[in-house]
Amino acid sequence: MAMTAHVDSLKSKHADLDAKIADEERRPHPDEAALHELKKQKLRIKDELASLERVH
């Protein structure tokens, strides 16, 4: 049960980061450093989700 909650939490964070990235990209002059950091965070979460799926 705890694993499902963790996966759900990661999926929620991933979606939130996706929205933040989209918002930043829509700005007239996006902050490239901020975009890079958001994308790195999103990738870390994606990798963790993939790792958890391989375990189960």
Secondary structure, 3 states (H helix, E strand, C coil): CHHHHHHHHHHHHHHHHHHHHHHHHHCCCCCHHHHHHHHHHHHHHHHHHHHHHHHC
